């Protein structure tokens, strides 16, 4: 396999929470994935996905994605909610 070009690294696999969710559920969604690499069963899950860890990301880490979408679709692009 040859690489023709390499792009900048971008955050991927976003999981989001809604403000309307119970706090306990929001906290679980935010915290459990980041701790998988600290538990044998979690390491098994990560290994099956070909990963070694998951890390928490902030919304602003996806700003470059938004910029790319605007470059392709224009400033008036409105994603479906």
PDB file of N, CA, C and O in Angstrom:
ATOM      1  N   UNK A   1       0.850  -1.169   0.000  1.00  0.00           N
ATOM      2  CA  UNK A   1       0.000   0.000   0.000  1.00  0.00           C
ATOM      3  C   UNK A   1       0.894   1.230   0.000  1.00  0.00           C
ATOM      4  O   UNK A   1       1.859   1.303   0.760  1.00  0.00           O
ATOM      5  N   UNK A   2       0.576   2.182  -0.843  1.00  0.00           N
ATOM      6  CA  UNK A   2       1.292   3.441  -0.886  1.00  0.00           C
ATOM      7  C   UNK A   2       0.356   4.571  -0.483  1.00  0.00           C
ATOM      8  O   UNK A   2      -0.816   4.592  -0.858  1.00  0.00           O
ATOM      9  N   UNK A   3       0.883   5.488   0.270  1.00  0.00           N
ATOM     10  CA  UNK A   3       0.124   6.688   0.610  1.00  0.00           C
ATOM     11  C   UNK A   3       0.312   7.690  -0.515  1.00  0.00           C
ATOM     12  O   UNK A   3       1.440   8.014  -0.885  1.00  0.00           O
ATOM     13  N   UNK A   4      -0.769   8.169  -1.047  1.00  0.00           N
ATOM     14  CA  UNK A   4      -0.699   9.199  -2.070  1.00  0.00           C
ATOM     15  C   UNK A   4      -0.593  10.579  -1.444  1.00  0.00           C
ATOM     16  O   UNK A   4       0.069  11.469  -1.977  1.00  0.00           O
ATOM     17  N   UNK A   5      -1.248  10.740  -0.320  1.00  0.00           N
ATOM     18  CA  UNK A   5      -1.209  12.004   0.403  1.00  0.00           C
ATOM     19  C   UNK A   5      -1.618  11.732   1.849  1.00  0.00           C
ATOM     20  O   UNK A   5      -2.386  10.808   2.115  1.00  0.00           O
ATOM     21  N   UNK A   6      -1.123  12.508   2.750  1.00  0.00           N
ATOM     22  CA  UNK A   6      -1.533  12.428   4.151  1.00  0.00           C
ATOM     23  C   UNK A   6      -2.187  13.748   4.519  1.00  0.00           C
ATOM     24  O   UNK A   6      -1.670  14.822   4.211  1.00  0.00           O
ATOM     25  N   UNK A   7      -3.311  13.653   5.170  1.00  0.00           N
ATOM     26  CA  UNK A   7      -4.000  14.868   5.600  1.00  0.00           C
ATOM     27  C   UNK A   7      -3.657  15.138   7.058  1.00  0.00           C
ATOM     28  O   UNK A   7      -3.021  14.325   7.730  1.00  0.00           O
ATOM     29  N   UNK A   8      -4.086  16.279   7.519  1.00  0.00           N
ATOM     30  CA  UNK A   8      -3.922  16.587   8.936  1.00  0.00           C
ATOM     31  C   UNK A   8      -4.728  15.590   9.760  1.00  0.00           C
ATOM     32  O   UNK A   8      -5.737  15.066   9.289  1.00  0.00           O
ATOM     33  N   UNK A   9      -4.295  15.332  10.961  1.00  0.00           N
ATOM     34  CA  UNK A   9      -5.047  14.431  11.824  1.00  0.00           C
ATOM     35  C   UNK A   9      -6.251  15.169  12.380  1.00  0.00           C
ATOM     36  O   UNK A   9      -6.152  16.313  12.822  1.00  0.00           O
ATOM     37  N   UNK A  10      -7.385  14.493  12.349  1.00  0.00           N
ATOM     38  CA  UNK A  10      -8.618  15.074  12.873  1.00  0.00           C
ATOM     39  C   UNK A  10      -9.215  14.139  13.912  1.00  0.00           C
ATOM     40  O   UNK A  10      -9.099  12.918  13.812  1.00  0.00           O
ATOM     41  N   UNK A  11      -9.848  14.726  14.899  1.00  0.00           N
ATOM     42  CA  UNK A  11     -10.572  13.922  15.883  1.00  0.00           C
ATOM     43  C   UNK A  11     -11.675  13.147  15.164  1.00  0.00           C
ATOM     44  O   UNK A  11     -12.255  13.646  14.200  1.00  0.00           O
ATOM     45  N   UNK A  12     -11.965  11.942  15.625  1.00  0.00           N
ATOM     46  CA  UNK A  12     -13.011  11.151  14.990  1.00  0.00           C
ATOM     47  C   UNK A  12     -13.827  10.418  16.042  1.00  0.00           C
ATOM     48  O   UNK A  12     -13.547  10.508  17.238  1.00  0.00           O
ATOM     49  N   UNK A  13     -14.827   9.700  15.590  1.00  0.00           N
ATOM     50  CA  UNK A  13     -15.717   8.922  16.454  1.00  0.00           C
ATOM     51  C   UNK A  13     -16.341   9.736  17.583  1.00  0.00           C
ATOM     52  O   UNK A  13     -16.221   9.361  18.750  1.00  0.00           O
ATOM     53  N   UNK A  14     -17.000  10.834  17.259  1.00  0.00           N
ATOM     54  CA  UNK A  14     -17.599  11.620  18.344  1.00  0.00           C
ATOM     55  C   UNK A  14     -18.830  10.944  18.936  1.00  0.00           C
ATOM     56  O   UNK A  14     -19.673  10.413  18.212  1.00  0.00           O
ATOM     57  N   UNK A  15     -18.916  10.971  20.232  1.00  0.00           N
ATOM     58  CA  UNK A  15     -20.119  10.578  20.951  1.00  0.00           C
ATOM     59  C   UNK A  15     -20.567  11.814  21.699  1.00  0.00           C
ATOM     60  O   UNK A  15     -19.770  12.440  22.398  1.00  0.00           O
ATOM     61  N   UNK A  16     -21.797  12.163  21.565  1.00  0.00           N
ATOM     62  CA  UNK A  16     -22.288  13.393  22.173  1.00  0.00           C
ATOM     63  C   UNK A  16     -23.384  13.089  23.175  1.00  0.00           C
ATOM     64  O   UNK A  16     -24.017  12.034  23.137  1.00  0.00           O
ATOM     65  N   UNK A  17     -23.589  14.029  24.062  1.00  0.00           N
ATOM     66  CA  UNK A  17     -24.678  13.937  25.026  1.00  0.00           C
ATOM     67  C   UNK A  17     -25.569  15.157  24.856  1.00  0.00           C
ATOM     68  O   UNK A  17     -25.122  16.206  24.391  1.00  0.00           O
ATOM     69  N   UNK A  18     -26.819  15.011  25.232  1.00  0.00           N
ATOM     70  CA  UNK A  18     -27.771  16.125  25.195  1.00  0.00           C
ATOM     71  C   UNK A  18     -27.958  16.663  26.601  1.00  0.00           C
ATOM     72  O   UNK A  18     -27.875  15.920  27.579  1.00  0.00           O
ATOM     73  N   UNK A  19     -28.205  17.936  26.692  1.00  0.00           N
ATOM     74  CA  UNK A  19     -28.434  18.544  28.004  1.00  0.00           C
ATOM     75  C   UNK A  19     -29.605  17.903  28.732  1.00  0.00           C
ATOM     76  O   UNK A  19     -29.630  17.873  29.962  1.00  0.00           O
ATOM     77  N   UNK A  20     -30.591  17.382  27.970  1.00  0.00           N
ATOM     78  CA  UNK A  20     -31.790  16.813  28.587  1.00  0.00           C
ATOM     79  C   UNK A  20     -31.543  15.440  29.219  1.00  0.00           C
ATOM     80  O   UNK A  20     -32.401  14.941  29.948  1.00  0.00           O
ATOM     81  N   UNK A  21     -30.399  14.827  28.957  1.00  0.00           N
ATOM     82  CA  UNK A  21     -30.114  13.504  29.528  1.00  0.00           C
ATOM     83  C   UNK A  21     -29.881  13.632  31.032  1.00  0.00           C
ATOM     84  O   UNK A  21     -29.404  14.662  31.509  1.00  0.00           O
ATOM     85  N   UNK A  22     -30.223  12.576  31.773  1.00  0.00           N
ATOM     86  CA  UNK A  22     -29.899  12.585  33.207  1.00  0.00           C
ATOM     87  C   UNK A  22     -28.381  12.723  33.395  1.00  0.00           C
ATOM     88  O   UNK A  22     -27.600  12.172  32.619  1.00  0.00           O
ATOM     89  N   UNK A  23     -27.977  13.460  34.429  1.00  0.00           N
ATOM     90  CA  UNK A  23     -26.550  13.687  34.674  1.00  0.00           C
ATOM     91  C   UNK A  23     -25.768  12.390  34.804  1.00  0.00           C
ATOM     92  O   UNK A  23     -24.640  12.297  34.320  1.00  0.00           O
ATOM     93  N   UNK A  24     -26.348  11.395  35.448  1.00  0.00           N
ATOM     94  CA  UNK A  24     -25.625  10.129  35.630  1.00  0.00           C
ATOM     95  C   UNK A  24     -25.328   9.466  34.286  1.00  0.00           C
ATOM     96  O   UNK A  24     -24.251   8.898  34.105  1.00  0.00           O
ATOM     97  N   UNK A  25     -26.268   9.532  33.344  1.00  0.00           N
ATOM     98  CA  UNK A  25     -26.049   8.954  32.019  1.00  0.00           C
ATOM     99  C   UNK A  25     -24.999   9.756  31.252  1.00  0.00           C
ATOM    100  O   UNK A  25     -24.110   9.180  30.626  1.00  0.00           O
ATOM    101  N   UNK A  26     -25.102  11.083  31.302  1.00  0.00           N
ATOM    102  CA  UNK A  26     -24.108  11.936  30.634  1.00  0.00           C
ATOM    103  C   UNK A  26     -22.702  11.639  31.160  1.00  0.00           C
ATOM    104  O   UNK A  26     -21.755  11.514  30.384  1.00  0.00           O
ATOM    105  N   UNK A  27     -22.579  11.528  32.471  1.00  0.00           N
ATOM    106  CA  UNK A  27     -21.268  11.262  33.063  1.00  0.00           C
ATOM    107  C   UNK A  27     -20.728   9.899  32.649  1.00  0.00           C
ATOM    108  O   UNK A  27     -19.529   9.753  32.409  1.00  0.00           O
ATOM    109  N   UNK A  28     -21.600   8.906  32.564  1.00  0.00           N
ATOM    110  CA  UNK A  28     -21.167   7.576  32.121  1.00  0.00           C
ATOM    111  C   UNK A  28     -20.662   7.620  30.687  1.00  0.00           C
ATOM    112  O   UNK A  28     -19.609   7.065  30.374  1.00  0.00           O
ATOM    113  N   UNK A  29     -21.414   8.282  29.820  1.00  0.00           N
ATOM    114  CA  UNK A  29     -21.018   8.378  28.414  1.00  0.00           C
ATOM    115  C   UNK A  29     -19.701   9.130  28.282  1.00  0.00           C
ATOM    116  O   UNK A  29     -18.888   8.807  27.416  1.00  0.00           O
ATOM    117  N   UNK A  30     -19.486  10.110  29.115  1.00  0.00           N
ATOM    118  CA  UNK A  30     -18.251  10.899  29.062  1.00  0.00           C
ATOM    119  C   UNK A  30     -17.057  10.158  29.660  1.00  0.00           C
ATOM    120  O   UNK A  30     -15.937  10.304  29.170  1.00  0.00           O
ATOM    121  N   UNK A  31     -17.275   9.377  30.697  1.00  0.00           N
ATOM    122  CA  UNK A  31     -16.153   8.830  31.458  1.00  0.00           C
ATOM    123  C   UNK A  31     -15.795   7.379  31.173  1.00  0.00           C
ATOM    124  O   UNK A  31     -14.614   7.033  31.175  1.00  0.00           O
ATOM    125  N   UNK A  32     -16.766   6.535  30.932  1.00  0.00           N
ATOM    126  CA  UNK A  32     -16.473   5.108  30.766  1.00  0.00           C
ATOM    127  C   UNK A  32     -15.533   4.837  29.598  1.00  0.00           C
ATOM    128  O   UNK A  32     -14.569   4.091  29.772  1.00  0.00           O
ATOM    129  N   UNK A  33     -15.767   5.408  28.411  1.00  0.00           N
ATOM    130  CA  UNK A  33     -14.856   5.086  27.301  1.00  0.00           C
ATOM    131  C   UNK A  33     -13.394   5.441  27.586  1.00  0.00           C
ATOM    132  O   UNK A  33     -12.490   4.725  27.156  1.00  0.00           O
ATOM    133  N   UNK A  34     -13.161   6.525  28.298  1.00  0.00           N
ATOM    134  CA  UNK A  34     -11.793   6.943  28.596  1.00  0.00           C
ATOM    135  C   UNK A  34     -11.087   6.071  29.613  1.00  0.00           C
ATOM    136  O   UNK A  34      -9.871   6.167  29.776  1.00  0.00           O
ATOM    137  N   UNK A  35     -11.834   5.224  30.295  1.00  0.00           N
ATOM    138  CA  UNK A  35     -11.240   4.341  31.295  1.00  0.00           C
ATOM    139  C   UNK A  35     -11.134   2.886  30.830  1.00  0.00           C
ATOM    140  O   UNK A  35     -10.692   2.026  31.592  1.00  0.00           O
ATOM    141  N   UNK A  36     -11.530   2.609  29.607  1.00  0.00           N
ATOM    142  CA  UNK A  36     -11.482   1.230  29.121  1.00  0.00           C
ATOM    143  C   UNK A  36     -10.083   0.639  29.181  1.00  0.00           C
ATOM    144  O   UNK A  36      -9.928  -0.554  29.442  1.00  0.00           O
ATOM    145  N   UNK A  37      -9.064   1.454  28.945  1.00  0.00           N
ATOM    146  CA  UNK A  37      -7.696   0.933  28.926  1.00  0.00           C
ATOM    147  C   UNK A  37      -7.148   0.655  30.319  1.00  0.00           C
ATOM    148  O   UNK A  37      -6.001   0.229  30.458  1.00  0.00           O
ATOM    149  N   UNK A  38      -7.943   0.888  31.339  1.00  0.00           N
ATOM    150  CA  UNK A  38      -7.521   0.629  32.720  1.00  0.00           C
ATOM    151  C   UNK A  38      -8.138  -0.640  33.280  1.00  0.00           C
ATOM    152  O   UNK A  38      -7.975  -0.940  34.462  1.00  0.00           O
ATOM    153  N   UNK A  39      -8.840  -1.382  32.447  1.00  0.00           N
ATOM    154  CA  UNK A  39      -9.576  -2.565  32.888  1.00  0.00           C
ATOM    155  C   UNK A  39      -9.335  -3.702  31.893  1.00  0.00           C
ATOM    156  O   UNK A  39      -9.387  -3.471  30.685  1.00  0.00           O
ATOM    157  N   UNK A  40      -9.075  -4.918  32.366  1.00  0.00           N
ATOM    158  CA  UNK A  40      -8.833  -6.034  31.437  1.00  0.00           C
ATOM    159  C   UNK A  40      -9.961  -6.247  30.430  1.00  0.00           C
ATOM    160  O   UNK A  40      -9.696  -6.470  29.248  1.00  0.00           O
ATOM    161  N   UNK A  41     -11.210  -6.183  30.878  1.00  0.00           N
ATOM    162  CA  UNK A  41     -12.332  -6.362  29.949  1.00  0.00           C
ATOM    163  C   UNK A  41     -12.376  -5.199  28.957  1.00  0.00           C
ATOM    164  O   UNK A  41     -12.681  -5.390  27.780  1.00  0.00           O
ATOM    165  N   UNK A  42     -12.072  -4.011  29.433  1.00  0.00           N
ATOM    166  CA  UNK A  42     -12.039  -2.851  28.557  1.00  0.00           C
ATOM    167  C   UNK A  42     -10.937  -2.962  27.515  1.00  0.00           C
ATOM    168  O   UNK A  42     -11.130  -2.580  26.361  1.00  0.00           O
ATOM    169  N   UNK A  43      -9.791  -3.480  27.914  1.00  0.00           N
ATOM    170  CA  UNK A  43      -8.700  -3.685  26.962  1.00  0.00           C
ATOM    171  C   UNK A  43      -9.091  -4.682  25.881  1.00  0.00           C
ATOM    172  O   UNK A  43      -8.678  -4.549  24.729  1.00  0.00           O
ATOM    173  N   UNK A  44      -9.881  -5.673  26.249  1.00  0.00           N
ATOM    174  CA  UNK A  44     -10.380  -6.634  25.262  1.00  0.00           C
ATOM    175  C   UNK A  44     -11.275  -5.933  24.249  1.00  0.00           C
ATOM    176  O   UNK A  44     -11.149  -6.154  23.044  1.00  0.00           O
ATOM    177  N   UNK A  45     -12.172  -5.094  24.734  1.00  0.00           N
ATOM    178  CA  UNK A  45     -13.058  -4.337  23.847  1.00  0.00           C
ATOM    179  C   UNK A  45     -12.235  -3.465  22.909  1.00  0.00           C
ATOM    180  O   UNK A  45     -12.462  -3.464  21.699  1.00  0.00           O
ATOM    181  N   UNK A  46     -11.289  -2.731  23.460  1.00  0.00           N
ATOM    182  CA  UNK A  46     -10.447  -1.861  22.637  1.00  0.00           C
ATOM    183  C   UNK A  46      -9.659  -2.669  21.608  1.00  0.00           C
ATOM    184  O   UNK A  46      -9.553  -2.277  20.446  1.00  0.00           O
ATOM    185  N   UNK A  47      -9.110  -3.802  22.048  1.00  0.00           N
ATOM    186  CA  UNK A  47      -8.333  -4.648  21.144  1.00  0.00           C
ATOM    187  C   UNK A  47      -9.152  -5.144  19.970  1.00  0.00           C
ATOM    188  O   UNK A  47      -8.655  -5.199  18.845  1.00  0.00           O
ATOM    189  N   UNK A  48     -10.401  -5.506  20.218  1.00  0.00           N
ATOM    190  CA  UNK A  48     -11.266  -5.965  19.127  1.00  0.00           C
ATOM    191  C   UNK A  48     -11.552  -4.856  18.130  1.00  0.00           C
ATOM    192  O   UNK A  48     -11.851  -5.123  16.966  1.00  0.00           O
ATOM    193  N   UNK A  49     -11.459  -3.608  18.583  1.00  0.00           N
ATOM    194  CA  UNK A  49     -11.668  -2.467  17.696  1.00  0.00           C
ATOM    195  C   UNK A  49     -10.347  -1.985  17.092  1.00  0.00           C
ATOM    196  O   UNK A  49     -10.328  -1.030  16.316  1.00  0.00           O
ATOM    197  N   UNK A  50      -9.255  -2.642  17.449  1.00  0.00           N
ATOM    198  CA  UNK A  50      -7.950  -2.227  16.945  1.00  0.00           C
ATOM    199  C   UNK A  50      -7.456  -0.940  17.578  1.00  0.00           C
ATOM    200  O   UNK A  50      -6.699  -0.189  16.963  1.00  0.00           O
ATOM    201  N   UNK A  51      -7.885  -0.685  18.807  1.00  0.00           N
ATOM    202  CA  UNK A  51      -7.521   0.537  19.512  1.00  0.00           C
ATOM    203  C   UNK A  51      -6.771   0.216  20.793  1.00  0.00           C
ATOM    204  O   UNK A  51      -6.827  -0.909  21.291  1.00  0.00           O
ATOM    205  N   UNK A  52      -6.075   1.200  21.320  1.00  0.00           N
ATOM    206  CA  UNK A  52      -5.406   1.030  22.608  1.00  0.00           C
ATOM    207  C   UNK A  52      -6.040   1.898  23.686  1.00  0.00           C
ATOM    208  O   UNK A  52      -5.870   1.630  24.875  1.00  0.00           O
ATOM    209  N   UNK A  53      -6.771   2.938  23.283  1.00  0.00           N
ATOM    210  CA  UNK A  53      -7.426   3.835  24.243  1.00  0.00           C
ATOM    211  C   UNK A  53      -8.398   4.747  23.502  1.00  0.00           C
ATOM    212  O   UNK A  53      -8.320   4.914  22.285  1.00  0.00           O
ATOM    213  N   UNK A  54      -9.296   5.319  24.255  1.00  0.00           N
ATOM    214  CA  UNK A  54     -10.175   6.385  23.781  1.00  0.00           C
ATOM    215  C   UNK A  54      -9.938   7.569  24.705  1.00  0.00           C
ATOM    216  O   UNK A  54      -9.752   7.394  25.909  1.00  0.00           O
ATOM    217  N   UNK A  55      -9.944   8.765  24.149  1.00  0.00           N
ATOM    218  CA  UNK A  55      -9.724   9.956  24.971  1.00  0.00           C
ATOM    219  C   UNK A  55     -10.881  10.921  24.806  1.00  0.00           C
ATOM    220  O   UNK A  55     -11.538  10.958  23.765  1.00  0.00           O
ATOM    221  N   UNK A  56     -11.119  11.699  25.847  1.00  0.00           N
ATOM    222  CA  UNK A  56     -12.199  12.684  25.835  1.00  0.00           C
ATOM    223  C   UNK A  56     -11.807  13.837  24.919  1.00  0.00           C
ATOM    224  O   UNK A  56     -10.673  14.314  24.956  1.00  0.00           O
ATOM    225  N   UNK A  57     -12.734  14.269  24.116  1.00  0.00           N
ATOM    226  CA  UNK A  57     -12.506  15.396  23.220  1.00  0.00           C
ATOM    227  C   UNK A  57     -13.467  16.519  23.580  1.00  0.00           C
ATOM    228  O   UNK A  57     -14.543  16.286  24.130  1.00  0.00           O
ATOM    229  N   UNK A  58     -13.065  17.720  23.266  1.00  0.00           N
ATOM    230  CA  UNK A  58     -13.922  18.888  23.465  1.00  0.00           C
ATOM    231  C   UNK A  58     -14.557  19.252  22.133  1.00  0.00           C
ATOM    232  O   UNK A  58     -14.002  18.970  21.071  1.00  0.00           O
ATOM    233  N   UNK A  59     -15.715  19.876  22.198  1.00  0.00           N
ATOM    234  CA  UNK A  59     -16.444  20.231  20.982  1.00  0.00           C
ATOM    235  C   UNK A  59     -15.581  21.022  20.009  1.00  0.00           C
ATOM    236  O   UNK A  59     -15.666  20.815  18.798  1.00  0.00           O
ATOM    237  N   UNK A  60     -14.757  21.919  20.521  1.00  0.00           N
ATOM    238  CA  UNK A  60     -13.945  22.746  19.622  1.00  0.00           C
ATOM    239  C   UNK A  60     -12.933  21.940  18.812  1.00  0.00           C
ATOM    240  O   UNK A  60     -12.414  22.435  17.811  1.00  0.00           O
ATOM    241  N   UNK A  61     -12.650  20.721  19.224  1.00  0.00           N
ATOM    242  CA  UNK A  61     -11.747  19.875  18.445  1.00  0.00           C
ATOM    243  C   UNK A  61     -12.370  19.454  17.109  1.00  0.00           C
ATOM    244  O   UNK A  61     -11.678  18.924  16.240  1.00  0.00           O
ATOM    245  N   UNK A  62     -13.659  19.686  16.949  1.00  0.00           N
ATOM    246  CA  UNK A  62     -14.347  19.346  15.707  1.00  0.00           C
ATOM    247  C   UNK A  62     -14.570  20.577  14.824  1.00  0.00           C
ATOM    248  O   UNK A  62     -15.263  20.495  13.809  1.00  0.00           O
ATOM    249  N   UNK A  63     -13.985  21.717  15.208  1.00  0.00           N
ATOM    250  CA  UNK A  63     -14.135  22.924  14.398  1.00  0.00           C
ATOM    251  C   UNK A  63     -13.553  22.750  12.998  1.00  0.00           C
ATOM    252  O   UNK A  63     -14.117  23.260  12.031  1.00  0.00           O
ATOM    253  N   UNK A  64     -12.433  22.038  12.876  1.00  0.00           N
ATOM    254  CA  UNK A  64     -11.853  21.820  11.546  1.00  0.00           C
ATOM    255  C   UNK A  64     -12.808  21.023  10.667  1.00  0.00           C
ATOM    256  O   UNK A  64     -12.890  21.276   9.465  1.00  0.00           O
ATOM    257  N   UNK A  65     -13.526  20.074  11.237  1.00  0.00           N
ATOM    258  CA  UNK A  65     -14.539  19.341  10.476  1.00  0.00           C
ATOM    259  C   UNK A  65     -15.591  20.311   9.936  1.00  0.00           C
ATOM    260  O   UNK A  65     -15.987  20.238   8.772  1.00  0.00           O
ATOM    261  N   UNK A  66     -16.031  21.215  10.801  1.00  0.00           N
ATOM    262  CA  UNK A  66     -17.035  22.203  10.395  1.00  0.00           C
ATOM    263  C   UNK A  66     -16.507  23.081   9.264  1.00  0.00           C
ATOM    264  O   UNK A  66     -17.235  23.402   8.325  1.00  0.00           O
ATOM    265  N   UNK A  67     -15.241  23.465   9.362  1.00  0.00           N
ATOM    266  CA  UNK A  67     -14.629  24.285   8.306  1.00  0.00           C
ATOM    267  C   UNK A  67     -14.619  23.531   6.975  1.00  0.00           C
ATOM    268  O   UNK A  67     -14.947  24.097   5.933  1.00  0.00           O
ATOM    269  N   UNK A  68     -14.247  22.274   7.017  1.00  0.00           N
ATOM    270  CA  UNK A  68     -14.205  21.464   5.792  1.00  0.00           C
ATOM    271  C   UNK A  68     -15.599  21.353   5.187  1.00  0.00           C
ATOM    272  O   UNK A  68     -15.764  21.481   3.974  1.00  0.00           O
ATOM    273  N   UNK A  69     -16.599  21.116   6.027  1.00  0.00           N
ATOM    274  CA  UNK A  69     -17.979  21.007   5.540  1.00  0.00           C
ATOM    275  C   UNK A  69     -18.407  22.321   4.887  1.00  0.00           C
ATOM    276  O   UNK A  69     -19.042  22.313   3.832  1.00  0.00           O
ATOM    277  N   UNK A  70     -18.057  23.456   5.516  1.00  0.00           N
ATOM    278  CA  UNK A  70     -18.396  24.756   4.925  1.00  0.00           C
ATOM    279  C   UNK A  70     -17.673  24.969   3.598  1.00  0.00           C
ATOM    280  O   UNK A  70     -18.243  25.528   2.661  1.00  0.00           O
ATOM    281  N   UNK A  71     -16.401  24.519   3.518  1.00  0.00           N
ATOM    282  CA  UNK A  71     -15.648  24.652   2.267  1.00  0.00           C
ATOM    283  C   UNK A  71     -16.320  23.873   1.139  1.00  0.00           C
ATOM    284  O   UNK A  71     -16.315  24.307  -0.013  1.00  0.00           O
ATOM    285  N   UNK A  72     -16.888  22.735   1.472  1.00  0.00           N
ATOM    286  CA  UNK A  72     -17.519  21.884   0.459  1.00  0.00           C
ATOM    287  C   UNK A  72     -18.937  22.350   0.148  1.00  0.00           C
ATOM    288  O   UNK A  72     -19.315  22.456  -1.019  1.00  0.00           O
ATOM    289  N   UNK A  73     -19.720  22.627   1.183  1.00  0.00           N
ATOM    290  CA  UNK A  73     -21.146  22.917   1.004  1.00  0.00           C
ATOM    291  C   UNK A  73     -21.505  24.401   1.044  1.00  0.00           C
ATOM    292  O   UNK A  73     -22.621  24.764   0.673  1.00  0.00           O
ATOM    293  N   UNK A  74     -20.602  25.258   1.480  1.00  0.00           N
ATOM    294  CA  UNK A  74     -20.894  26.679   1.563  1.00  0.00           C
ATOM    295  C   UNK A  74     -21.297  27.089   2.975  1.00  0.00           C
ATOM    296  O   UNK A  74     -21.569  26.250   3.834  1.00  0.00           O
ATOM    297  N   UNK A  75     -21.328  28.392   3.188  1.00  0.00           N
ATOM    298  CA  UNK A  75     -21.612  28.942   4.517  1.00  0.00           C
ATOM    299  C   UNK A  75     -23.017  28.690   5.008  1.00  0.00           C
ATOM    300  O   UNK A  75     -23.270  28.718   6.213  1.00  0.00           O
ATOM    301  N   UNK A  76     -23.942  28.441   4.085  1.00  0.00           N
ATOM    302  CA  UNK A  76     -25.334  28.288   4.515  1.00  0.00           C
ATOM    303  C   UNK A  76     -25.703  26.835   4.802  1.00  0.00           C
ATOM    304  O   UNK A  76     -26.884  26.526   4.961  1.00  0.00           O
ATOM    305  N   UNK A  77     -24.723  25.939   4.871  1.00  0.00           N
ATOM    306  CA  UNK A  77     -25.002  24.542   5.150  1.00  0.00           C
ATOM    307  C   UNK A  77     -25.549  24.383   6.549  1.00  0.00           C
ATOM    308  O   UNK A  77     -24.971  24.886   7.512  1.00  0.00           O
ATOM    309  N   UNK A  78     -26.662  23.686   6.661  1.00  0.00           N
ATOM    310  CA  UNK A  78     -27.278  23.400   7.961  1.00  0.00           C
ATOM    311  C   UNK A  78     -27.406  21.895   8.093  1.00  0.00           C
ATOM    312  O   UNK A  78     -28.199  21.283   7.378  1.00  0.00           O
ATOM    313  N   UNK A  79     -26.640  21.278   8.997  1.00  0.00           N
ATOM    314  CA  UNK A  79     -26.762  19.830   9.181  1.00  0.00           C
ATOM    315  C   UNK A  79     -28.114  19.465   9.769  1.00  0.00           C
ATOM    316  O   UNK A  79     -28.721  20.254  10.494  1.00  0.00           O
ATOM    317  N   UNK A  80     -28.578  18.268   9.453  1.00  0.00           N
ATOM    318  CA  UNK A  80     -29.831  17.776  10.037  1.00  0.00           C
ATOM    319  C   UNK A  80     -29.606  17.525  11.507  1.00  0.00           C
ATOM    320  O   UNK A  80     -28.551  17.026  11.901  1.00  0.00           O
ATOM    321  N   UNK A  81     -30.579  17.862  12.318  1.00  0.00           N
ATOM    322  CA  UNK A  81     -30.483  17.615  13.752  1.00  0.00           C
ATOM    323  C   UNK A  81     -31.255  16.400  14.127  1.00  0.00           C
ATOM    324  O   UNK A  81     -31.293  16.030  15.300  1.00  0.00           O
TER     325      UNK A  81
END
